[in-house]
């Protein structure tokens, strides 16, 4: 038998059984959605100008897909074109979170810039945030079959050293087995990314990371996502005076133009 190309050869399909799914849209409460834009307005009102700022989206541990609040760490520098928050500032903010809340993403502003999308620098920041956030919201997503060429099956009470040397992987059982299938757990997590602007616009993405526990195969992907505002119980009222004072303390507006632009 002849194959005209290697494309004619089909690899055996890998069986994967889904256990649960990761979110495909950004879910946010009215409180958290309003707060993001209220921070923008407070920045403009307090500092008589538009400056970028950086924060985190927060969820309850019991419902990590739903953004219930926007957390504002101490920002080191806030320019019109970028913002910078040091690792020690982020660590200090995380230490203040109550145990029932978890970070499920990040949010930042583009102020009054005419750039209504994520930048290349934002993408670099996302890679760092993704590693941290996915460890907090990670869960079993699927059971995936692991295909092993030359799998050797041996009974623990009856094999020789010569038999043990055969095969690429050896599975030793307490009784003779003629066939075995191995399925690894695939863990996965997500991270929301939101960018907002002074004109009321917003864009959002969801970033994903999955990893096979046995094979270590890791996959990273992302998608543009719709944002859906959903009601939730026990959501506080937005106190604008309190928020304005928080913005005053945590935003550090600078008006000079740095030689090198960089974000967190």
C-alpha positions as CSV (number, residue, x, y, z in Angstrom):
1,X,0.0,0.0,0.0
2,X,1.3,3.4,-0.9
3,X,0.6,6.8,0.6
4,X,1.0,9.8,-1.6
5,X,1.9,12.0,1.3
6,X,2.3,11.9,5.1
7,X,-1.0,13.7,5.3
8,X,-2.7,10.5,4.3
9,X,-1.6,8.9,7.5
10,X,-4.1,9.7,10.3
11,X,-3.1,9.5,13.9
12,X,-5.5,7.7,16.2
13,X,-7.9,10.0,17.9
14,X,-7.4,10.9,21.6
15,X,-10.4,10.3,23.7
16,X,-11.3,13.2,26.0
17,X,-14.2,13.4,28.3
18,X,-15.2,16.9,29.4
19,X,-15.9,17.4,33.1
20,X,-16.6,21.1,33.2
21,X,-16.1,24.2,31.1
22,X,-14.3,27.5,31.5
23,X,-16.3,30.8,31.0
24,X,-16.7,32.1,27.4
25,X,-18.0,35.6,28.4
26,X,-17.0,38.0,31.2
27,X,-19.7,38.1,33.9
28,X,-19.7,41.2,36.1
29,X,-22.1,42.7,38.6
30,X,-23.5,46.3,38.2
31,X,-21.5,47.4,41.2
32,X,-18.1,46.2,39.8
33,X,-18.9,47.5,36.3
34,X,-19.9,51.0,37.6
35,X,-16.9,51.1,39.9
36,X,-14.4,50.7,37.0
37,X,-15.8,53.8,35.3
38,X,-16.2,55.6,38.6
39,X,-12.4,55.2,39.2
40,X,-11.9,56.8,35.8
41,X,-14.2,59.7,36.6
42,X,-12.5,60.2,40.1
43,X,-9.1,60.3,38.4
44,X,-10.2,63.1,36.0
45,X,-12.0,65.0,38.8
46,X,-9.1,64.9,41.3
47,X,-6.2,65.4,39.0
48,X,-7.7,67.5,36.3
49,X,-6.6,65.2,33.5
50,X,-6.7,61.7,32.2
51,X,-4.3,59.1,33.6
52,X,-4.0,55.3,33.1
53,X,-4.5,53.2,36.2
54,X,-4.2,49.5,37.1
55,X,-6.4,47.2,39.2
56,X,-7.7,43.7,39.7
57,X,-11.1,42.1,39.2
58,X,-12.3,40.2,42.2
59,X,-14.7,37.3,42.6
60,X,-16.0,35.2,45.5
61,X,-14.1,31.9,45.8
62,X,-17.5,30.1,45.6
63,X,-18.2,31.7,42.2
64,X,-15.0,32.6,40.5
65,X,-16.5,33.4,37.1
66,X,-18.4,36.4,38.4
67,X,-16.6,39.7,39.0
68,X,-18.1,41.3,42.1
69,X,-15.6,44.1,42.8
70,X,-12.6,46.0,41.4
71,X,-9.6,46.2,43.6
72,X,-7.2,49.1,43.4
73,X,-3.6,48.4,44.5
74,X,-1.2,51.3,45.2
75,X,-0.1,52.5,41.7
76,X,3.6,53.6,41.6
77,X,3.3,55.9,38.6
78,X,0.3,57.0,36.5
79,X,1.0,58.7,33.1
80,X,-1.4,59.5,30.3
81,X,0.1,56.7,28.2
82,X,0.9,54.0,30.8
83,X,0.9,53.0,34.4
84,X,3.4,51.1,36.6
85,X,2.7,49.0,39.7
86,X,5.6,47.2,41.4
87,X,5.5,43.6,42.5
88,X,5.7,44.6,46.2
89,X,2.6,46.8,45.7
90,X,0.7,43.9,44.2
91,X,1.8,41.6,47.0
92,X,0.7,44.1,49.7
93,X,-2.7,44.5,48.0
94,X,-3.2,40.7,47.9
95,X,-2.5,40.4,51.6
96,X,-5.4,42.7,52.3
97,X,-8.0,40.6,50.5
98,X,-10.6,38.9,52.7
99,X,-10.4,35.1,52.5
100,X,-13.7,34.8,50.6
101,X,-12.4,36.9,47.7
102,X,-10.1,35.8,44.9
103,X,-8.4,37.6,42.0
104,X,-9.9,36.4,38.7
105,X,-8.4,39.0,36.3
106,X,-7.1,42.5,35.9
107,X,-8.4,45.8,34.6
108,X,-6.7,48.9,33.5
109,X,-7.6,52.1,31.7
110,X,-6.4,53.7,28.5
111,X,-7.8,57.0,29.7
112,X,-8.6,59.4,26.9
113,X,-6.1,57.7,24.5
114,X,-7.6,57.0,21.0
115,X,-6.6,53.3,21.3
116,X,-9.7,51.2,22.1
117,X,-8.0,47.8,22.3
118,X,-5.3,45.9,24.1
119,X,-1.8,46.9,23.3
120,X,1.3,44.8,22.8
121,X,2.5,45.7,26.2
122,X,-0.8,44.6,27.7
123,X,-0.3,41.2,26.1
124,X,3.1,40.9,27.8
125,X,1.5,41.9,31.1
126,X,-1.2,39.3,30.6
127,X,1.3,36.4,30.5
128,X,2.5,37.3,34.0
129,X,-1.0,37.8,35.4
130,X,-2.3,34.6,33.8
131,X,0.2,32.4,35.7
132,X,-0.8,33.8,39.0
133,X,-4.6,33.9,38.5
134,X,-5.0,30.5,37.0
135,X,-3.4,28.9,40.1
136,X,-6.3,30.5,42.1
137,X,-9.2,29.4,39.9
138,X,-7.8,26.1,38.5
139,X,-10.1,23.1,38.3
140,X,-10.3,19.7,36.6
141,X,-11.7,20.2,33.1
142,X,-11.4,16.8,31.4
143,X,-10.1,13.3,31.5
144,X,-7.9,12.8,28.4
145,X,-6.6,9.5,27.1
146,X,-2.8,9.2,27.1
147,X,-1.6,7.2,24.1
148,X,1.5,5.2,24.9
149,X,3.4,3.3,22.3
150,X,4.7,-0.1,23.4
151,X,2.9,-0.1,26.7
152,X,3.9,-3.2,28.7
153,X,1.4,-4.8,31.2
154,X,2.9,-7.0,33.9
155,X,1.5,-8.7,37.0
156,X,3.5,-7.8,40.1
157,X,3.8,-11.4,41.2
158,X,4.9,-12.9,37.9
159,X,7.5,-11.1,35.7
160,X,11.1,-11.4,34.9
161,X,13.8,-8.7,34.5
162,X,13.8,-9.4,30.8
163,X,10.0,-8.7,30.6
164,X,10.5,-5.6,32.7
165,X,13.0,-4.3,30.1
166,X,10.5,-4.4,27.3
167,X,8.3,-1.5,26.3
168,X,8.5,2.3,26.6
169,X,6.2,2.4,29.7
170,X,5.5,-0.5,32.1
171,X,2.3,-0.8,34.1
172,X,2.5,-3.3,36.9
173,X,-0.9,-4.5,38.3
174,X,-1.9,-6.8,41.2
175,X,-3.6,-9.2,38.7
176,X,-3.0,-10.1,35.1
177,X,-4.4,-7.5,32.7
178,X,-4.7,-7.8,28.9
179,X,-5.7,-4.3,28.1
180,X,-5.5,-0.9,29.9
181,X,-6.3,2.7,29.1
182,X,-4.7,5.6,30.9
183,X,-6.6,8.9,31.2
184,X,-4.9,11.9,32.8
185,X,-6.7,14.8,34.5
186,X,-6.5,18.1,32.6
187,X,-6.5,21.1,34.9
188,X,-7.4,24.5,33.5
189,X,-7.9,28.0,34.6
190,X,-8.8,31.4,33.2
191,X,-8.0,35.1,33.7
192,X,-10.2,38.0,32.7
193,X,-8.6,41.1,31.1
194,X,-10.5,44.3,30.8
195,X,-9.6,47.7,29.4
196,X,-11.8,50.8,29.8
197,X,-11.7,54.3,28.5
198,X,-12.9,57.7,29.6
199,X,-15.6,57.8,26.9
200,X,-17.3,54.8,28.5
201,X,-16.0,52.2,26.1
202,X,-14.6,48.9,27.2
203,X,-12.9,45.8,25.7
204,X,-12.4,42.4,27.3
205,X,-10.6,39.1,26.7
206,X,-10.5,35.8,28.5
207,X,-7.2,34.0,28.7
208,X,-6.9,30.3,29.4
209,X,-4.2,27.9,30.5
210,X,-4.6,24.1,30.7
211,X,-2.1,21.4,31.8
212,X,-2.2,17.6,31.7
213,X,-1.2,16.2,35.1
214,X,0.6,13.2,33.7
215,X,2.1,14.4,30.4
216,X,2.7,18.0,31.5
217,X,1.3,19.2,28.1
218,X,0.4,22.9,28.6
219,X,-1.7,25.0,26.3
220,X,-2.3,28.8,26.5
221,X,-5.0,30.5,24.5
222,X,-7.2,33.6,24.6
223,X,-10.4,35.0,23.0
224,X,-12.2,38.2,22.7
225,X,-15.3,38.0,24.9
226,X,-18.6,39.7,25.4
227,X,-19.3,41.3,28.8
228,X,-22.5,40.6,30.5
229,X,-23.7,42.5,33.5
230,X,-25.6,40.2,35.9
231,X,-27.3,40.9,39.2
232,X,-26.0,39.2,42.4
233,X,-27.1,39.2,46.0
234,X,-25.3,40.9,48.8
235,X,-23.6,43.5,46.6
236,X,-22.7,46.7,48.4
237,X,-23.7,50.2,47.3
238,X,-21.0,52.2,45.5
239,X,-19.9,55.0,47.9
240,X,-18.4,57.6,45.6
241,X,-16.8,59.7,48.4
242,X,-15.0,56.7,49.8
243,X,-13.9,55.6,46.4
244,X,-12.6,59.1,45.6
245,X,-10.5,59.1,48.7
246,X,-9.1,55.7,47.8
247,X,-8.2,57.0,44.3
248,X,-6.5,60.1,45.9
249,X,-4.3,57.8,48.0
250,X,-3.5,55.2,45.4
251,X,-3.1,57.0,42.1
252,X,0.2,58.9,41.6
253,X,-0.3,61.1,38.5
254,X,2.9,62.3,36.7
255,X,2.8,64.7,33.8
256,X,6.3,64.6,32.4
257,X,7.1,62.3,29.4
258,X,9.5,59.5,30.4
259,X,12.2,58.4,27.9
260,X,11.0,54.8,27.9
261,X,7.3,53.9,28.2
262,X,6.6,50.7,30.1
263,X,3.7,49.2,31.9
264,X,3.5,46.8,34.9
